[in-house]
Amino acid sequence: MSARTHTRPHPAPRGGAQTRLPWWALALPTLAFVALLTVILDPADAHAAAGEPTITHLVERAQQLMAR
């Protein structure tokens, strides 16, 4: 006994998949690209902050809280 083949009820659209992206799907990568481009073009403004690094201070604070 041969199996029945399923056919599409409508022909596929010629333009391919027609999905619409949300506004942020284009805005966020564009914003990230522009931010990185400005850092590359003007590295003098991207200097590190003087003094104790914030990440180190945050990790030490978390260790103190966990030790209690």
Residue pairs with C-beta under 8 A, 6 or more apart in sequence:
38 45
39 45
39 46
